[in-house]
């Protein structure tokens, strides 16, 4: 079961001297222990006048390493109080949208509620409403009273409580942090089945020098090598035949003479063998060079040349066509992002609710012919992954003739039902960071 995890991080005034240690602890010791398949969100809290007490620093979505690094690195302490109860309440409401998932809240704080709320009551309320969220409290220099409260809510929600000792001037010490976080790490890893994410580049151990492998005779069907091998083996057999000495001849000769004969014959064999090996190795090197050259030539990837003028023409006609379709479908609710020129956004249209919230993200794809294949970019794909319920695609065909369109109302549903396949059906040269999608011909609907 997938896990959804929301961090709620204390940015109240008392965190000023502790924020540097907190950031390093989050990046090096806490986040890397979470499940790679998790959805992670980050909220911060601090009661500052004329500002919301809780801010969504990173939307709850599939793990995106650069976004996590940036969100945590950008955290700044504010001169406000500590509205922990409100932070827990808002986080529970966010996680409520994922009823089928394991839900975890990781509260990082150096104090306790000071704005009149009661976070124990908030936890009990969530539990009574069937919203079961584990709350793992990571305290930074908590006093005894705050520790008691933290332990209470972690027990109530089947979470854990950890207190990182802190006094003025305390520096980050990974061994101390890891020892204190053992219980927390065991808890969040208990159901993990895949490797944790790596936010900090691991230290690569120095590789020891491996012993040189012995030369293994090369087997080959190359006619030139076979011919030379036959010749060279014949030479060796001829030399060996000269070394055969009968028992009677050995007995008739004295010991020093026999040793000289064996030494002379051995030198002859070694010399012939070395000559053969040198010849073989040279020929093998030449063959390998030929193969390497052929392989290099075949591995050259041709540059993908695009007709940018034609592409822009297709884009503009497709989006103008779709704009009219959407206006009739959603009067006064359509926002065309590229109306005044290509913006490079990860979608083309938005359907807005009355309060300005996006109801649907819409991507427009166009083709000059009646093709069934189109691609989405890396950024478009990530937007889809994080908005599967309200991401739609309109595929405009015959753009330069009489346009028609295919409406993909729910891309995830189409993928799961096999109405769209995430691959090409014919060979093609494609650019990097593209996901190709092919509409199944058997389920093709206009």
C-alpha positions as CSV (number, residue, x, y, z in Angstrom):
1,X,0.0,0.0,0.0
2,X,1.3,3.4,-1.0
3,X,2.2,5.8,1.8
4,X,1.3,9.5,1.9
5,X,3.4,11.6,4.2
6,X,3.1,15.2,5.2
7,X,5.7,17.1,7.1
8,X,4.6,20.0,9.4
9,X,7.6,22.0,10.3
10,X,7.8,24.6,13.1
11,X,9.1,28.0,11.9
12,X,8.2,30.0,15.0
13,X,10.6,32.5,16.5
14,X,12.1,30.0,18.9
15,X,13.4,27.9,16.0
16,X,15.9,30.6,14.9
17,X,19.0,28.9,16.4
18,X,17.8,25.4,15.5
19,X,16.7,25.8,11.9
20,X,20.1,25.0,10.4
21,X,20.4,21.7,12.3
22,X,16.8,20.9,11.5
23,X,17.3,21.4,7.8
24,X,20.4,19.2,7.7
25,X,18.6,16.5,9.8
26,X,15.7,16.5,7.4
27,X,17.8,16.2,4.3
28,X,20.4,13.7,5.6
29,X,18.6,11.5,8.2
30,X,14.8,11.7,7.8
31,X,13.6,12.1,4.3
32,X,16.1,9.5,2.8
33,X,14.4,6.9,5.1
34,X,11.0,7.4,3.6
35,X,9.5,5.1,0.9
36,X,10.5,6.1,-2.6
37,X,6.9,5.5,-3.8
38,X,5.5,7.9,-1.2
39,X,3.7,11.1,-1.9
40,X,5.3,13.8,0.2
41,X,4.0,17.2,1.2
42,X,5.5,19.9,3.4
43,X,3.7,22.4,5.5
44,X,5.2,25.0,7.8
45,X,3.5,26.8,10.7
46,X,4.1,30.0,12.6
47,X,1.5,32.5,13.9
48,X,2.4,35.8,12.4
49,X,-0.1,38.7,12.2
50,X,-1.8,39.1,8.8
51,X,-0.4,35.9,7.5
52,X,-1.9,32.4,7.4
53,X,-0.7,30.3,10.3
54,X,0.0,27.3,8.1
55,X,1.6,27.5,4.6
56,X,1.9,24.7,2.1
57,X,5.6,24.8,1.2
58,X,5.4,21.7,-1.1
59,X,2.1,20.2,-2.4
60,X,1.5,16.6,-1.5
61,X,2.7,14.7,-4.6
62,X,5.0,12.0,-5.9
63,X,8.6,12.4,-4.7
64,X,10.5,15.0,-6.7
65,X,14.1,15.3,-5.4
66,X,14.8,18.8,-6.6
67,X,11.5,20.2,-5.3
68,X,12.1,18.6,-1.8
69,X,15.6,20.0,-1.7
70,X,14.4,23.5,-2.7
71,X,11.4,23.5,-0.3
72,X,13.5,22.6,2.7
73,X,16.4,24.8,1.8
74,X,14.1,27.8,1.4
75,X,12.5,27.4,4.9
76,X,12.9,30.6,6.9
77,X,12.0,31.2,10.6
78,X,9.4,33.8,11.3
79,X,8.7,35.9,14.4
80,X,5.5,34.2,15.4
81,X,4.0,31.7,17.8
82,X,3.5,27.9,17.6
83,X,0.0,26.9,16.3
84,X,0.6,23.2,16.3
85,X,-3.1,22.3,16.6
86,X,-4.0,24.2,13.4
87,X,-1.1,22.6,11.6
88,X,-2.2,19.1,12.5
89,X,-5.9,19.9,11.6
90,X,-4.9,21.1,8.2
91,X,-2.6,18.3,7.5
92,X,-5.3,15.7,8.5
93,X,-7.7,17.4,6.1
94,X,-5.1,17.1,3.3
95,X,-4.5,13.4,4.0
96,X,-8.2,12.7,4.2
97,X,-8.2,12.8,0.4
98,X,-6.3,9.5,0.4
99,X,-8.6,7.0,2.2
100,X,-6.9,3.9,0.7
101,X,-3.3,4.9,1.7
102,X,-1.2,4.7,4.8
103,X,-1.1,8.2,6.2
104,X,1.8,9.7,8.2
105,X,2.3,13.1,9.7
106,X,5.9,14.1,10.8
107,X,5.8,17.0,13.2
108,X,9.1,18.8,13.7
109,X,9.0,21.3,16.5
110,X,10.9,22.8,19.4
111,X,8.0,23.6,21.6
112,X,4.3,23.2,22.3
113,X,1.0,24.8,21.4
114,X,0.8,28.5,22.5
115,X,-2.2,29.8,20.5
116,X,-5.0,28.3,22.5
117,X,-5.4,25.1,20.5
118,X,-5.3,21.5,21.8
119,X,-3.5,19.1,19.4
120,X,-4.5,16.1,21.5
121,X,-8.1,17.0,20.9
122,X,-7.4,17.3,17.1
123,X,-5.8,13.9,17.1
124,X,-8.8,12.3,18.9
125,X,-11.2,14.1,16.5
126,X,-9.4,12.8,13.4
127,X,-9.5,9.2,14.9
128,X,-13.2,9.5,15.7
129,X,-13.9,10.5,12.1
130,X,-12.1,7.5,10.8
131,X,-9.0,9.4,9.5
132,X,-6.2,7.3,10.9
133,X,-2.9,9.2,10.6
134,X,0.3,8.1,12.4
135,X,1.9,11.2,13.9
136,X,5.6,11.0,14.4
137,X,6.9,13.8,16.6
138,X,10.5,14.9,16.2
139,X,11.4,17.4,18.9
140,X,14.4,19.6,18.9
141,X,15.4,20.5,22.4
142,X,11.9,20.0,23.9
143,X,11.4,20.7,27.6
144,X,9.8,18.1,29.9
145,X,6.3,19.4,29.5
146,X,6.5,19.5,25.7
147,X,7.9,16.0,25.7
148,X,5.0,14.7,27.7
149,X,2.5,16.3,25.2
150,X,4.5,14.9,22.2
151,X,4.6,11.4,23.7
152,X,0.8,11.6,24.3
153,X,-0.1,12.3,20.7
154,X,2.4,9.8,19.3
155,X,0.9,7.1,21.5
156,X,-2.6,8.1,20.6
157,X,-1.9,7.8,16.8
158,X,0.5,4.7,16.9
159,X,3.3,7.0,15.9
160,X,6.7,7.6,17.6
161,X,8.4,10.3,19.6
162,X,12.0,11.4,19.3
163,X,13.7,14.3,21.1
164,X,17.0,15.6,19.6
165,X,19.0,17.2,22.5
166,X,19.8,20.8,21.8
167,X,21.5,23.6,23.8
168,X,23.0,26.9,22.6
169,X,25.8,26.2,20.2
170,X,24.8,22.6,19.4
171,X,26.2,21.6,16.0
172,X,24.9,18.8,13.7
173,X,26.3,15.4,14.6
174,X,25.0,12.6,12.4
175,X,25.9,9.8,14.9
176,X,23.9,11.5,17.6
177,X,21.0,12.2,15.3
178,X,20.9,8.7,13.9
179,X,21.0,7.1,17.4
180,X,18.1,9.2,18.5
181,X,16.1,8.6,15.3
182,X,16.4,4.7,15.5
183,X,12.9,4.2,16.7
184,X,11.4,6.6,14.1
185,X,13.4,5.0,11.2
186,X,12.3,1.5,12.2
187,X,8.7,2.6,12.3
188,X,8.7,4.3,8.9
189,X,10.7,1.4,7.3
190,X,8.5,-1.4,8.8
191,X,6.3,-1.6,5.7
192,X,8.9,-0.5,3.1
193,X,9.5,-2.9,0.2
194,X,11.8,-0.8,-2.0
195,X,14.9,1.2,-1.6
196,X,14.9,4.6,0.0
197,X,15.5,7.8,-2.0
198,X,18.9,9.3,-2.0
199,X,18.9,13.0,-1.4
200,X,22.5,13.2,-0.2
201,X,25.2,11.8,-2.6
202,X,26.6,8.6,-1.0
203,X,30.3,8.2,-0.3
204,X,31.7,5.8,-2.9
205,X,34.2,3.3,-1.4
206,X,37.6,3.2,-3.0
207,X,37.8,0.1,-5.2
208,X,40.6,-2.3,-4.6
209,X,42.8,-3.3,-7.5
210,X,41.5,-6.6,-8.9
211,X,44.1,-9.2,-9.8
212,X,44.9,-9.5,-13.5
213,X,42.8,-12.3,-15.0
214,X,44.8,-15.1,-16.7
215,X,44.8,-15.1,-20.5
216,X,42.0,-17.3,-21.8
217,X,42.4,-18.9,-25.2
218,X,40.2,-17.1,-27.6
219,X,37.8,-19.2,-29.6
220,X,36.9,-17.8,-33.0
221,X,35.6,-18.9,-36.4
222,X,37.6,-16.3,-38.2
223,X,39.2,-18.1,-41.2
224,X,42.5,-16.3,-41.0
225,X,43.0,-17.1,-37.4
226,X,42.0,-20.7,-37.9
227,X,44.5,-21.2,-40.7
228,X,47.3,-19.6,-38.6
229,X,46.4,-21.7,-35.6
230,X,46.6,-24.9,-37.6
231,X,50.1,-23.9,-38.9
232,X,51.4,-22.9,-35.5
233,X,50.1,-26.1,-33.8
234,X,51.9,-28.1,-36.5
235,X,55.1,-26.3,-35.6
236,X,54.7,-27.1,-31.9
237,X,54.1,-30.8,-32.7
238,X,57.2,-30.8,-34.9
239,X,59.4,-29.3,-32.1
240,X,57.9,-31.7,-29.5
241,X,58.8,-34.7,-31.7
242,X,62.4,-33.7,-31.6
243,X,62.4,-33.9,-27.8
244,X,61.4,-37.5,-27.6
245,X,64.3,-39.5,-26.3
246,X,64.1,-43.3,-25.7
247,X,64.7,-44.8,-22.3
248,X,67.8,-46.5,-23.7
249,X,69.2,-43.2,-25.0
250,X,68.7,-41.5,-21.7
251,X,70.5,-44.4,-19.9
252,X,73.4,-44.2,-22.3
253,X,73.9,-40.4,-21.7
254,X,75.2,-38.9,-18.5
255,X,73.0,-36.6,-16.4
256,X,74.5,-33.2,-17.4
257,X,73.9,-34.0,-21.1
258,X,70.3,-34.9,-20.5
259,X,69.7,-31.6,-18.7
260,X,71.2,-29.6,-21.5
261,X,69.0,-31.3,-24.0
262,X,65.8,-30.7,-22.0
263,X,66.8,-27.0,-21.4
264,X,67.5,-26.5,-25.1
265,X,64.2,-28.1,-26.1
266,X,62.3,-26.2,-23.5
267,X,63.7,-22.9,-24.8
268,X,62.7,-23.8,-28.3
269,X,59.2,-24.6,-27.3
270,X,58.8,-21.4,-25.3
271,X,60.2,-19.4,-28.2
272,X,57.8,-20.9,-30.7
273,X,54.8,-20.6,-28.3
274,X,55.6,-16.9,-27.6
275,X,55.7,-16.3,-31.4
276,X,52.4,-18.0,-31.9
277,X,50.8,-16.0,-29.0
278,X,52.1,-12.7,-30.4
279,X,50.7,-13.5,-33.8
280,X,47.3,-14.5,-32.4
281,X,47.1,-11.5,-30.1
282,X,48.0,-9.1,-33.0
283,X,45.3,-10.6,-35.3
284,X,42.7,-10.5,-32.5
285,X,43.5,-6.9,-31.8
286,X,43.0,-6.0,-35.5
287,X,39.7,-7.8,-35.5
288,X,38.6,-6.1,-32.3
289,X,39.5,-2.7,-33.8
290,X,37.4,-3.5,-36.9
291,X,34.4,-4.6,-34.7
292,X,34.8,-1.5,-32.5
293,X,34.8,0.8,-35.6
294,X,31.7,-0.9,-37.0
295,X,29.9,-0.7,-33.6
296,X,30.8,3.0,-33.3
297,X,29.4,3.8,-36.7
298,X,26.1,2.0,-35.9
299,X,25.8,3.7,-32.5
300,X,25.8,7.2,-33.9
301,X,22.4,8.7,-33.1
302,X,21.2,10.9,-35.9
303,X,20.2,14.4,-34.8
304,X,16.4,14.9,-34.6
305,X,15.5,17.7,-37.0
306,X,12.2,19.3,-36.5
307,X,10.3,21.8,-38.7
308,X,9.7,24.4,-36.0
309,X,7.7,26.6,-38.3
310,X,5.3,23.7,-39.2
311,X,5.1,22.6,-35.5
312,X,4.2,26.2,-34.4
313,X,1.5,26.3,-37.1
314,X,0.0,23.0,-36.0
315,X,0.1,24.1,-32.4
316,X,-1.6,27.4,-33.0
317,X,-4.4,25.9,-35.2
318,X,-4.9,23.1,-32.7
319,X,-5.2,25.4,-29.7
320,X,-7.5,27.8,-31.5
321,X,-9.8,24.9,-32.5
322,X,-9.8,23.6,-28.9
323,X,-10.4,27.0,-27.4
324,X,-13.7,27.2,-29.3
325,X,-14.6,23.7,-28.2
326,X,-13.9,24.5,-24.5
327,X,-15.7,27.9,-24.6
328,X,-18.9,26.2,-25.7
329,X,-18.5,23.5,-23.1
330,X,-17.4,25.7,-20.1
331,X,-18.6,29.3,-20.8
332,X,-16.5,32.0,-19.1
333,X,-14.4,29.4,-17.3
334,X,-11.6,28.8,-19.9
335,X,-8.1,30.1,-19.4
336,X,-5.9,29.8,-22.5
337,X,-2.3,30.0,-21.3
338,X,-0.8,30.4,-24.7
339,X,-3.3,32.9,-26.1
340,X,-0.6,35.6,-26.6
341,X,2.2,33.2,-27.6
342,X,3.8,29.9,-26.4
343,X,4.6,30.2,-22.7
344,X,6.4,26.9,-22.2
345,X,4.0,25.8,-19.5
346,X,3.3,22.1,-18.7
347,X,-0.3,22.5,-19.9
348,X,-2.3,24.6,-22.4
349,X,-5.7,25.3,-20.8
350,X,-7.3,25.5,-17.4
351,X,-10.9,25.2,-16.5
352,X,-11.5,27.4,-13.5
353,X,-14.1,27.2,-10.7
354,X,-15.9,30.4,-9.5
355,X,-13.3,30.9,-6.8
356,X,-10.4,30.6,-9.3
357,X,-9.4,27.1,-8.3
358,X,-8.4,24.9,-11.2
359,X,-11.0,22.2,-11.9
360,X,-9.2,20.7,-14.9
361,X,-5.7,20.9,-16.4
362,X,-6.0,20.4,-20.2
363,X,-3.2,19.5,-22.6
364,X,-3.7,20.1,-26.4
365,X,-2.0,17.8,-28.8
366,X,-2.2,18.2,-32.6
367,X,-1.2,16.3,-35.7
368,X,-1.4,17.2,-39.4
369,X,-2.8,13.7,-40.2
370,X,-5.1,11.1,-38.6
371,X,-2.3,9.6,-36.5
372,X,-2.9,7.6,-33.3
373,X,0.4,8.5,-31.6
374,X,1.4,11.6,-29.7
375,X,3.9,12.4,-27.0
376,X,4.0,14.3,-23.7
377,X,7.1,16.0,-22.3
378,X,8.7,15.2,-19.0
379,X,7.1,18.2,-17.3
380,X,3.7,17.4,-18.8
381,X,4.0,13.8,-17.6
382,X,4.8,14.9,-14.1
383,X,1.8,17.2,-14.0
384,X,-0.4,14.2,-15.0
385,X,1.1,12.0,-12.3
386,X,0.3,14.5,-9.6
387,X,-3.2,15.4,-10.9
388,X,-4.6,12.1,-12.3
389,X,-8.2,13.0,-11.4
390,X,-8.4,16.3,-13.2
391,X,-5.9,16.0,-16.1
392,X,-7.4,15.8,-19.6
393,X,-6.0,15.7,-23.1
394,X,-7.6,16.7,-26.4
395,X,-5.9,15.1,-29.4
396,X,-6.6,17.2,-32.5
397,X,-6.3,15.3,-35.8
398,X,-6.2,16.5,-39.4
399,X,-5.2,20.0,-38.2
400,X,-4.3,21.3,-41.7
401,X,-7.6,19.9,-43.2
402,X,-10.8,19.3,-41.4
403,X,-9.9,19.0,-37.7
404,X,-11.6,16.5,-35.4
405,X,-10.6,15.5,-31.9
406,X,-10.2,12.7,-29.5
407,X,-11.2,13.6,-25.9
408,X,-9.2,11.7,-23.3
409,X,-11.2,12.6,-20.2
410,X,-9.0,10.6,-17.7
411,X,-5.5,9.5,-19.0
412,X,-4.9,7.2,-16.0
413,X,-8.2,5.4,-16.7
414,X,-7.4,5.0,-20.4
415,X,-4.0,3.6,-19.6
416,X,-5.4,1.1,-17.1
417,X,-8.1,0.0,-19.5
418,X,-5.6,-0.4,-22.4
419,X,-7.3,2.4,-24.5
420,X,-3.9,4.1,-24.6
421,X,-0.5,2.3,-24.6
422,X,2.7,4.0,-23.4
423,X,4.8,2.9,-26.4
424,X,5.3,3.3,-30.1
425,X,3.9,0.7,-32.5
426,X,6.4,1.5,-35.3
427,X,10.1,2.5,-35.2
428,X,10.8,6.1,-34.9
429,X,13.6,8.6,-34.0
430,X,12.5,10.5,-30.9
431,X,14.0,13.2,-28.7
432,X,14.9,12.7,-25.1
433,X,12.5,13.3,-22.2
434,X,9.4,12.3,-24.2
435,X,6.7,9.8,-23.2
436,X,5.0,8.4,-26.3
437,X,1.3,7.4,-26.1
438,X,-0.5,5.4,-28.7
439,X,-4.3,5.2,-28.8
440,X,-5.4,1.6,-29.3
441,X,-7.0,1.2,-32.7
442,X,-9.5,-1.4,-31.3
443,X,-10.7,1.2,-28.8
444,X,-10.4,4.3,-31.0
445,X,-13.1,6.7,-30.3
446,X,-13.5,10.2,-31.9
